[in-house]
């Protein structure tokens, strides 16, 4: 883009403005921290809470939803029927098929998903007992 093509001399005014903005930002942050010391501590605690703890590799995988079970059963057939359609088009077609599926079909997949969810809960419990 333009920045890469711009010479060092042409960049200087922009770099100068960026440095001024950086200094103003730092001053405002410092001022806020002085006025709100409790807020800074809360922000640090919140940041620590938001850091997602990684699960061990041996932890059981979450079970598929009813829709994902439906997707696994129907994606290949829909993709074959659609020929050279893109993945996005196939995914849309599967989504429409799920939305238009009869209630008893949806219910069967939901029951299957509930069974998988129960198996998952048991395997998590077993994993926790073992570790």
DSSP file (Angstrom, degrees, kcal/mol; ACC not computed):
  #  RESIDUE AA STRUCTURE BP1 BP2  ACC     N-H-->O    O-->H-N    N-H-->O    O-->H-N    TCO  KAPPA ALPHA  PHI   PSI    X-CA   Y-CA   Z-CA
    1    1 A X     >        0   0    0      0, 0.0     4,-1.4     0, 0.0     3,-0.2   0.000 360.0 360.0 360.0-168.4    0.0    0.0    0.0
    2    2 A X  H  >  +     0   0    0      1,-0.2     4,-1.7     2,-0.2     3,-0.0   0.863 360.0  59.8 -61.7 -39.2    0.8    3.6    0.2
    3    3 A X  H  4 S+     0   0    0      1,-0.2    -1,-0.2     2,-0.2     3,-0.2   0.907 105.7  47.9 -60.2 -43.2    2.7    3.4    3.5
    4    4 A X  H  4 S+     0   0    0     -3,-0.2    -1,-0.2     1,-0.2    -2,-0.2   0.855 114.7  46.1 -66.7 -34.3    5.2    0.9    2.1
    5    5 A X  H  < S+     0   0    0     -4,-1.4    -1,-0.2     2,-0.1    -2,-0.2   0.696  93.2  98.9 -80.7 -19.1    5.8    3.1   -1.0
    6    6 A X  S  < S-     0   0    0     -4,-1.7     5,-0.0    -3,-0.2     2,-0.0  -0.449  76.4-120.5 -72.5 138.6    6.1    6.3    1.1
    7    7 A X     >  -     0   0    0     -2,-0.2     4,-1.5     1,-0.1     3,-0.2  -0.280  25.5-105.5 -73.4 164.7    9.6    7.5    1.8
    8    8 A X  H  > S+     0   0    0      1,-0.2     4,-1.2     2,-0.2     3,-0.2   0.878 120.5  53.7 -58.6 -40.3   10.9    7.9    5.3
    9    9 A X  H  4 S+     0   0    0      1,-0.2     4,-0.5     2,-0.2     3,-0.3   0.881 107.7  50.0 -64.8 -38.4   10.7   11.7    5.1
   10   10 A X  H  4 S+     0   0    0      1,-0.2     4,-0.4    -3,-0.2     3,-0.3   0.776 108.4  54.6 -71.2 -26.1    7.0   11.5    4.1
   11   11 A X  H >X S+     0   0    0     -4,-1.5     4,-2.4     1,-0.2     3,-0.7   0.773  86.1  84.3 -76.2 -26.7    6.2    9.2    7.0
   12   12 A X  H 3X S+     0   0    0     -4,-1.2     4,-2.6    -3,-0.3     5,-0.2   0.836  85.8  51.4 -52.1 -46.0    7.7   11.5    9.6
   13   13 A X  H 3> S+     0   0    0     -4,-0.5     4,-2.1    -3,-0.3    -1,-0.3   0.906 113.8  45.9 -60.0 -38.4    4.6   13.7   10.2
   14   14 A X  H <> S+     0   0    0     -3,-0.7     4,-2.4    -4,-0.4    -2,-0.2   0.904 112.4  49.5 -69.9 -41.4    2.4   10.6   10.7
   15   15 A X  H  X S+     0   0    0     -4,-2.4     4,-2.1     2,-0.2    -2,-0.2   0.886 110.7  51.5 -63.2 -38.2    4.9    9.0   13.0
   16   16 A X  H  X S+     0   0    0     -4,-2.6     4,-2.2    -5,-0.3    -2,-0.2   0.923 110.4  47.9 -64.5 -44.9    5.1   12.2   15.0
   17   17 A X  H  X S+     0   0    0     -4,-2.1     4,-2.5     1,-0.2    -2,-0.2   0.885 110.6  52.2 -63.3 -38.5    1.2   12.4   15.3
   18   18 A X  H  X S+     0   0    0     -4,-2.4     4,-2.3     2,-0.2    -1,-0.2   0.897 108.7  50.1 -64.9 -39.5    1.2    8.7   16.4
   19   19 A X  H  X S+     0   0    0     -4,-2.1     4,-2.3     2,-0.2    -2,-0.2   0.904 110.5  49.7 -65.5 -41.4    3.8    9.4   19.1
   20   20 A X  H  X S+     0   0    0     -4,-2.2     4,-2.4     1,-0.2    -2,-0.2   0.931 111.9  48.3 -62.1 -45.1    1.7   12.4   20.4
   21   21 A X  H  X S+     0   0    0     -4,-2.5     4,-2.4     1,-0.2    -2,-0.2   0.891 110.5  51.9 -62.3 -39.7   -1.4   10.3   20.5
   22   22 A X  H  X S+     0   0    0     -4,-2.3     4,-2.5     2,-0.2    -1,-0.2   0.913 110.7  47.6 -62.4 -43.8    0.5    7.5   22.3
   23   23 A X  H  X S+     0   0    0     -4,-2.3     4,-2.2     2,-0.2    -2,-0.2   0.899 111.6  50.0 -65.8 -40.9    1.7   10.0   25.0
   24   24 A X  H  X S+     0   0    0     -4,-2.4     4,-2.3     2,-0.2    -2,-0.2   0.911 111.2  49.8 -63.3 -41.8   -1.8   11.4   25.4
   25   25 A X  H  X S+     0   0    0     -4,-2.4     4,-2.6     2,-0.2    -2,-0.2   0.937 110.4  48.8 -62.1 -47.6   -3.2    7.9   25.8
   26   26 A X  H  X S+     0   0    0     -4,-2.5     4,-2.5     1,-0.2    -1,-0.2   0.896 111.2  51.1 -60.3 -39.9   -0.6    7.0   28.4
   27   27 A X  H  X S+     0   0    0     -4,-2.2     4,-2.4     2,-0.2    -1,-0.2   0.910 111.1  47.8 -64.2 -42.2   -1.3   10.2   30.3
   28   28 A X  H  X S+     0   0    0     -4,-2.3     4,-2.6     2,-0.2    -2,-0.2   0.899 111.9  49.5 -66.3 -40.3   -5.0    9.5   30.4
   29   29 A X  H  X S+     0   0    0     -4,-2.6     4,-2.8     2,-0.2    -2,-0.2   0.930 111.8  48.5 -63.8 -45.0   -4.5    5.9   31.5
   30   30 A X  H  X S+     0   0    0     -4,-2.5     4,-2.0     2,-0.2    -2,-0.2   0.917 112.1  49.2 -61.0 -44.0   -2.2    7.1   34.3
   31   31 A X  H  X S+     0   0    0     -4,-2.4     4,-1.8     1,-0.2    -1,-0.2   0.919 112.3  48.1 -62.0 -43.9   -4.7    9.7   35.4
   32   32 A X  H  X S+     0   0    0     -4,-2.6     4,-2.1     1,-0.2    -2,-0.2   0.913 109.7  52.6 -63.3 -43.0   -7.5    7.2   35.4
   33   33 A X  H  < S+     0   0    0     -4,-2.8    -1,-0.2     1,-0.2     7,-0.2   0.874 109.1  50.1 -61.3 -37.5   -5.4    4.7   37.4
   34   34 A X  H  < S+     0   0    0     -4,-2.0     3,-0.4     1,-0.2    -1,-0.2   0.874 115.1  42.8 -69.2 -37.1   -4.7    7.4   40.0
   35   35 A X  H  < S+     0   0    0     -4,-1.8    -2,-0.2     1,-0.2    -1,-0.2   0.757 125.0  34.5 -79.2 -24.7   -8.4    8.3   40.3
   36   36 A X     X  +     0   0    0     -4,-2.1     4,-1.6    -5,-0.2     3,-0.3  -0.517  60.4 155.2-130.4  64.4   -9.6    4.7   40.3
   37   37 A X  H  > S+     0   0    0     -3,-0.4     4,-1.6     1,-0.2    -1,-0.1   0.866  80.5  53.3 -62.2 -32.8   -7.1    2.4   42.0
   38   38 A X  H  > S+     0   0    0      1,-0.2     4,-2.2     2,-0.2    -1,-0.2   0.856 105.2  55.3 -68.4 -33.2   -9.9   -0.1   42.8
   39   39 A X  H  > S+     0   0    0     -3,-0.3     4,-2.6     2,-0.2    -1,-0.2   0.864 104.5  53.1 -66.5 -36.3  -10.9   -0.2   39.1
   40   40 A X  H  X S+     0   0    0     -4,-1.6     4,-2.2     2,-0.2    -1,-0.2   0.919 109.8  47.7 -65.2 -43.0   -7.4   -1.1   38.1
   41   41 A X  H  X S+     0   0    0     -4,-1.6     4,-2.5     2,-0.2    -2,-0.2   0.909 112.3  49.7 -64.3 -41.4   -7.4   -4.1   40.6
   42   42 A X  H  X S+     0   0    0     -4,-2.2     4,-3.1     1,-0.2     5,-0.2   0.915 109.6  51.8 -62.2 -42.4  -10.8   -5.2   39.3
   43   43 A X  H  X S+     0   0    0     -4,-2.6     4,-2.4     1,-0.2    -2,-0.2   0.903 110.4  48.1 -62.1 -41.2   -9.5   -4.9   35.7
   44   44 A X  H  X S+     0   0    0     -4,-2.2     4,-2.0     2,-0.2    -1,-0.2   0.910 113.5  47.5 -65.8 -41.2   -6.5   -7.1   36.5
   45   45 A X  H  X S+     0   0    0     -4,-2.5     4,-2.3     2,-0.2    -2,-0.2   0.910 112.2  49.5 -65.0 -41.9   -8.8   -9.7   38.3
   46   46 A X  H  X S+     0   0    0     -4,-3.1     4,-2.3     1,-0.2    -2,-0.2   0.914 109.2  52.4 -63.3 -42.2  -11.2   -9.7   35.4
   47   47 A X  H  X S+     0   0    0     -4,-2.4     4,-1.1     1,-0.2    -1,-0.2   0.909 109.7  49.0 -59.5 -42.1   -8.3  -10.2   33.0
   48   48 A X  H  < S+     0   0    0     -4,-2.0     3,-0.3     1,-0.2    -1,-0.2   0.887 111.4  49.9 -65.6 -37.8   -7.1  -13.2   35.0
   49   49 A X  H  < S+     0   0    0     -4,-2.3    -1,-0.2     1,-0.2    -2,-0.2   0.850 107.4  54.6 -68.3 -33.3  -10.6  -14.6   35.1
   50   50 A X  H  < S+     0   0    0     -4,-2.3     2,-0.5    -5,-0.2    -1,-0.2   0.713  80.9 102.2 -76.3 -19.8  -11.0  -14.2   31.3
   51   51 A X  S  < S-     0   0    0     -4,-1.1     2,-0.4    -3,-0.3    -3,-0.0  -0.524  77.5-129.7 -66.3 119.8   -7.9  -16.2   30.6
   52   52 A X        -     0   0    0     -2,-0.5     2,-0.4     1,-0.1    -2,-0.1  -0.553  12.2-131.8 -78.5 128.7   -9.2  -19.5   29.5
   53   53 A X        -     0   0    0     -2,-0.4     2,-0.2     1,-0.1    -1,-0.1  -0.656  24.1-124.1 -79.3 129.3   -7.6  -22.5   31.3
   54   54 A X        -     0   0    0     -2,-0.4     2,-0.2     1,-0.1     3,-0.1  -0.531  20.3-130.4 -76.8 138.4   -6.6  -25.1   28.8
   55   55 A X        -     0   0    0     -2,-0.2    -1,-0.1     1,-0.1     0, 0.0  -0.604  30.1-100.0 -84.1 147.7   -8.0  -28.6   29.3
   56   56 A X    >   -     0   0    0     -2,-0.2     3,-1.8     1,-0.1    -1,-0.1  -0.284  30.6-114.8 -62.5 153.7   -5.6  -31.5   29.3
   57   57 A X  T 3  S+     0   0    0      1,-0.3    -1,-0.1    -3,-0.1    -2,-0.0   0.772 115.6  58.2 -62.0 -25.7   -5.5  -33.6   26.1
   58   58 A X  T 3  S+     0   0    0      2,-0.1    -1,-0.3    69,-0.0     2,-0.1   0.558  78.8 113.1 -83.2  -6.8   -6.9  -36.6   27.9
   59   59 A X  S <  S-     0   0    0     -3,-1.8    65,-0.1     1,-0.1    -4,-0.0  -0.425  81.5 -97.3 -65.7 138.7  -10.1  -34.6   29.0
   60   60 A X        -     0   0    0     63,-0.1     2,-0.2    60,-0.1    -1,-0.1  -0.225  37.9-114.2 -59.7 144.2  -13.2  -36.0   27.2
   61   61 A X        -     0   0    0      1,-0.1    -1,-0.1    -3,-0.1     2,-0.0  -0.511  35.5-100.8 -76.7 145.4  -14.3  -34.2   24.1
   62   62 A X        -     0   0    0     -2,-0.2    -1,-0.1     1,-0.1     2,-0.1  -0.346  42.8-109.0 -64.3 147.3  -17.7  -32.5   24.2
   63   63 A X        -     0   0    0      1,-0.1     2,-0.1    54,-0.1    -1,-0.1  -0.381  34.7-100.3 -77.4 157.3  -20.5  -34.4   22.5
   64   64 A X        -     0   0    0      1,-0.1    53,-0.1    -2,-0.1    -1,-0.1  -0.422  35.3-118.3 -73.8 151.8  -22.1  -33.3   19.3
   65   65 A X     >  -     0   0    0     -2,-0.1     4,-2.1     1,-0.1     5,-0.2  -0.259  33.4 -97.8 -77.0 173.2  -25.4  -31.5   19.2
   66   66 A X  H  > S+     0   0    0      1,-0.2     4,-2.2     2,-0.2     5,-0.2   0.913 126.8  51.8 -59.0 -42.8  -28.5  -32.8   17.5
   67   67 A X  H  > S+     0   0    0      1,-0.2     4,-3.0     2,-0.2    -1,-0.2   0.914 107.8  50.9 -62.4 -42.8  -27.7  -30.7   14.5
   68   68 A X  H  > S+     0   0    0      2,-0.2     4,-2.6     1,-0.2    -1,-0.2   0.872 109.0  51.1 -65.2 -35.2  -24.2  -32.0   14.3
   69   69 A X  H  X S+     0   0    0     -4,-2.1     4,-1.7     2,-0.2    -1,-0.2   0.923 112.0  47.4 -64.3 -42.5  -25.4  -35.6   14.4
   70   70 A X  H  X S+     0   0    0     -4,-2.2     4,-2.0     2,-0.2     5,-0.3   0.918 111.1  52.1 -61.1 -44.5  -27.8  -34.8   11.6
   71   71 A X  H  X S+     0   0    0     -4,-3.0     4,-2.6     1,-0.2     5,-0.3   0.918 107.3  51.6 -58.9 -46.4  -25.0  -33.1    9.7
   72   72 A X  H  < S+     0   0    0     -4,-2.6     4,-0.4     1,-0.2    -1,-0.2   0.877 114.1  44.3 -59.2 -38.3  -22.8  -36.2   10.1
   73   73 A X  H  < S+     0   0    0     -4,-1.7     4,-0.2    -5,-0.2    -1,-0.2   0.794 126.4  26.9 -77.8 -28.3  -25.6  -38.4    8.7
   74   74 A X  H  X S+     0   0    0     -4,-2.0     4,-2.4    -5,-0.1     5,-0.3   0.621  94.6  84.7-114.1 -15.1  -26.6  -36.2    5.8
   75   75 A X  H  X S+     0   0    0     -4,-2.6     4,-3.0    -5,-0.3     5,-0.2   0.919  92.1  48.5 -59.9 -47.6  -23.7  -34.1    4.6
   76   76 A X  H  > S+     0   0    0     -4,-0.4     4,-2.4    -5,-0.3    -1,-0.2   0.914 113.4  47.1 -61.5 -43.7  -22.1  -36.6    2.3
   77   77 A X  H  > S+     0   0    0     -4,-0.2     4,-2.3     2,-0.2    -1,-0.2   0.906 114.9  46.1 -65.9 -41.4  -25.4  -37.4    0.6
   78   78 A X  H  X S+     0   0    0     -4,-2.4     4,-1.9     2,-0.2    -2,-0.2   0.912 112.5  50.6 -67.7 -41.8  -26.3  -33.8    0.1
   79   79 A X  H  X S+     0   0    0     -4,-3.0     4,-0.7    -5,-0.3     6,-0.3   0.904 111.5  48.2 -62.3 -41.5  -22.8  -32.9   -1.1
   80   80 A X  H >< S+     0   0    0     -4,-2.4     3,-0.8    -5,-0.2    -1,-0.2   0.915 111.5  49.8 -64.5 -43.4  -23.0  -35.8   -3.6
   81   81 A X  H 3< S+     0   0    0     -4,-2.3    -1,-0.2     1,-0.2    -2,-0.2   0.822 110.3  51.1 -65.0 -30.9  -26.4  -34.7   -4.8
   82   82 A X  H 3< S-     0   0    0     -4,-1.9     2,-0.4     1,-0.2    -1,-0.2   0.587  92.3-161.2 -85.3  -9.9  -25.2  -31.1   -5.2
   83   83 A X    <<  +     0   0    0     -3,-0.8    -1,-0.2    -4,-0.7    -2,-0.1  -0.521  68.4   7.2  72.1-119.9  -22.2  -32.1   -7.3
   84   84 A X  S    S+     0   0    0     -2,-0.4    -1,-0.2    -4,-0.0    -4,-0.1  -0.030  90.6 141.9 -93.0  32.3  -19.5  -29.4   -7.4
   85   85 A X        -     0   0    0     -6,-0.3    -3,-0.1    -3,-0.1    -2,-0.1  -0.359  54.7-105.7 -71.4 153.3  -21.1  -27.1   -4.9
   86   86 A X     >  -     0   0    0      1,-0.1     4,-2.3    -2,-0.0     5,-0.2  -0.285  29.2-107.4 -73.4 164.2  -18.9  -25.2   -2.4
   87   87 A X  H  > S+     0   0    0      1,-0.2     4,-2.7     2,-0.2     5,-0.2   0.872 121.6  54.8 -58.4 -37.8  -18.6  -26.2    1.2
   88   88 A X  H  > S+     0   0    0      2,-0.2     4,-2.3     1,-0.2    -1,-0.2   0.914 108.0  47.5 -64.2 -43.2  -20.6  -23.1    2.1
   89   89 A X  H  > S+     0   0    0      2,-0.2     4,-2.3     1,-0.2    -2,-0.2   0.898 112.8  49.2 -65.8 -39.7  -23.5  -24.1   -0.3
   90   90 A X  H  X S+     0   0    0     -4,-2.3     4,-2.6     2,-0.2    -2,-0.2   0.924 110.4  50.7 -64.4 -43.8  -23.5  -27.6    1.1
   91   91 A X  H  X S+     0   0    0     -4,-2.7     4,-2.4     1,-0.2    -2,-0.2   0.900 110.5  49.8 -61.4 -40.4  -23.6  -26.3    4.7
   92   92 A X  H  X S+     0   0    0     -4,-2.3     4,-2.4     2,-0.2    -1,-0.2   0.908 110.6  49.9 -63.3 -41.9  -26.5  -24.0    3.7
   93   93 A X  H  X S+     0   0    0     -4,-2.3     4,-2.4     2,-0.2    -2,-0.2   0.898 110.8  48.7 -65.2 -40.4  -28.4  -27.0    2.1
   94   94 A X  H  X S+     0   0    0     -4,-2.6     4,-2.5     2,-0.2    -1,-0.2   0.910 110.5  52.2 -65.3 -41.0  -27.8  -29.1    5.2
   95   95 A X  H  X S+     0   0    0     -4,-2.4     4,-2.4     2,-0.2    -2,-0.2   0.905 110.5  47.3 -60.9 -42.0  -29.1  -26.3    7.4
   96   96 A X  H  X S+     0   0    0     -4,-2.4     4,-2.5     2,-0.2    -1,-0.2   0.912 110.8  52.0 -64.9 -41.7  -32.2  -26.0    5.3
   97   97 A X  H  X S+     0   0    0     -4,-2.4     4,-0.6     2,-0.2    -2,-0.2   0.898 111.4  47.4 -61.5 -40.1  -32.7  -29.7    5.4
   98   98 A X  H >< S+     0   0    0     -4,-2.5     3,-0.7     2,-0.2    -2,-0.2   0.924 112.8  48.2 -65.1 -45.0  -32.4  -29.6    9.2
   99   99 A X  H 3< S+     0   0    0     -4,-2.4    -2,-0.2     1,-0.2    -1,-0.2   0.862 117.5  41.9 -64.6 -35.4  -34.8  -26.7    9.5
  100  100 A X  H 3< S+     0   0    0     -4,-2.5    -1,-0.2    -5,-0.2    -2,-0.2   0.448  87.8 120.5 -91.8  -1.2  -37.3  -28.4    7.2
  101  101 A X  S << S-     0   0    0     -3,-0.7    -3,-0.1    -4,-0.6     5,-0.0  -0.314  74.4 -97.7 -65.3 145.7  -37.0  -31.9    8.8
  102  102 A X    >>  -     0   0    0      1,-0.1     4,-2.1     4,-0.0     3,-0.7  -0.259  32.9-112.6 -61.1 152.1  -40.1  -33.4   10.3
  103  103 A X  H 3> S+     0   0    0      1,-0.3     4,-2.8     2,-0.2     5,-0.2   0.843 116.0  55.3 -56.5 -37.8  -40.5  -33.0   14.0
  104  104 A X  H 3> S+     0   0    0      2,-0.2     4,-1.8     1,-0.2    -1,-0.3   0.846 107.6  49.6 -69.5 -31.1  -40.1  -36.7   14.7
  105  105 A X  H <> S+     0   0    0     -3,-0.7     4,-2.0     2,-0.2    -2,-0.2   0.937 112.7  46.6 -68.9 -46.7  -36.7  -36.7   12.9
  106  106 A X  H  X S+     0   0    0     -4,-2.1     4,-2.4     1,-0.2    -2,-0.2   0.917 111.5  52.2 -60.1 -43.4  -35.5  -33.7   14.8
  107  107 A X  H  X S+     0   0    0     -4,-2.8     4,-2.5     1,-0.2    -1,-0.2   0.893 106.8  53.1 -61.1 -40.0  -36.8  -35.4   18.0
  108  108 A X  H  X S+     0   0    0     -4,-1.8     4,-2.2     1,-0.2    -1,-0.2   0.910 110.9  46.3 -62.9 -41.8  -34.8  -38.5   17.3
  109  109 A X  H  X S+     0   0    0     -4,-2.0     4,-2.4     2,-0.2    -1,-0.2   0.871 111.0  52.6 -69.1 -35.6  -31.6  -36.6   16.8
  110  110 A X  H  X S+     0   0    0     -4,-2.4     4,-2.4     2,-0.2    -2,-0.2   0.903 108.9  49.6 -65.8 -39.8  -32.3  -34.6   20.0
  111  111 A X  H  X S+     0   0    0     -4,-2.5     4,-2.2     2,-0.2    -2,-0.2   0.922 111.2  49.8 -62.8 -43.6  -32.7  -37.9   21.9
  112  112 A X  H  X S+     0   0    0     -4,-2.2     4,-2.2     1,-0.2    -2,-0.2   0.896 110.6  49.8 -61.3 -40.0  -29.5  -39.1   20.4
  113  113 A X  H  X S+     0   0    0     -4,-2.4     4,-2.5     2,-0.2    -1,-0.2   0.886 108.8  52.1 -66.4 -38.9  -27.7  -35.9   21.4
  114  114 A X  H  X S+     0   0    0     -4,-2.4     4,-2.2     2,-0.2    -1,-0.2   0.892 109.0  50.6 -63.9 -38.8  -29.1  -36.2   25.0
  115  115 A X  H  X S+     0   0    0     -4,-2.2     4,-2.4     2,-0.2    -2,-0.2   0.925 111.4  47.6 -63.9 -44.0  -27.7  -39.8   25.1
  116  116 A X  H  X S+     0   0    0     -4,-2.2     4,-2.4     1,-0.2    -2,-0.2   0.886 110.4  53.3 -63.7 -37.6  -24.3  -38.6   24.0
  117  117 A X  H  X S+     0   0    0     -4,-2.5     4,-2.5     2,-0.2    -2,-0.2   0.899 109.1  48.4 -63.7 -41.0  -24.5  -35.7   26.5
  118  118 A X  H  X S+     0   0    0     -4,-2.2     4,-2.1     2,-0.2    -2,-0.2   0.909 110.7  50.4 -66.9 -41.5  -25.2  -38.2   29.3
  119  119 A X  H  X S+     0   0    0     -4,-2.4     4,-2.4     1,-0.2    -2,-0.2   0.903 110.4  51.6 -60.2 -41.0  -22.2  -40.4   28.1
  120  120 A X  H  X S+     0   0    0     -4,-2.4     4,-2.6     2,-0.2     5,-0.2   0.932 107.6  51.0 -61.8 -47.1  -20.1  -37.3   28.1
  121  121 A X  H  X S+     0   0    0     -4,-2.5     4,-2.5     1,-0.2    -1,-0.2   0.904 111.6  48.4 -58.1 -41.3  -21.1  -36.4   31.7
  122  122 A X  H  X S+     0   0    0     -4,-2.1     4,-2.5     1,-0.2    -1,-0.2   0.901 111.5  48.7 -67.0 -39.9  -20.2  -39.9   32.8
  123  123 A X  H  X S+     0   0    0     -4,-2.4     4,-2.5     2,-0.2    -2,-0.2   0.857 111.1  50.6 -70.5 -32.3  -16.8  -39.8   31.1
  124  124 A X  H  X S+     0   0    0     -4,-2.6     4,-2.9     2,-0.2     5,-0.2   0.938 111.3  48.4 -66.3 -45.9  -16.1  -36.4   32.6
  125  125 A X  H  X S+     0   0    0     -4,-2.5     4,-2.3    -5,-0.2    -2,-0.2   0.922 112.8  47.9 -58.8 -44.2  -17.0  -37.8   36.0
  126  126 A X  H  X S+     0   0    0     -4,-2.5     4,-2.0     2,-0.2    -1,-0.2   0.914 111.6  50.4 -62.5 -43.5  -14.8  -40.9   35.4
  127  127 A X  H  X S+     0   0    0     -4,-2.5     4,-1.4     1,-0.2    -2,-0.2   0.915 110.7  49.1 -60.5 -43.8  -11.9  -38.6   34.2
  128  128 A X  H  < S+     0   0    0     -4,-2.9    -1,-0.2     1,-0.2    -2,-0.2   0.887 110.1  51.1 -65.0 -38.8  -12.2  -36.4   37.3
  129  129 A X  H  < S+     0   0    0     -4,-2.3    -1,-0.2     1,-0.2    -2,-0.2   0.870 112.2  47.4 -64.7 -35.8  -12.2  -39.5   39.6
  130  130 A X  H  <        0   0    0     -4,-2.0    -1,-0.2     1,-0.2    -2,-0.2   0.714 360.0 360.0 -78.5 -20.9   -9.1  -40.8   37.8
  131  131 A X     <        0   0    0     -4,-1.4    -2,-0.2    -3,-0.2    -1,-0.2   0.389 360.0 360.0-116.0 360.0   -7.2  -37.5   38.0
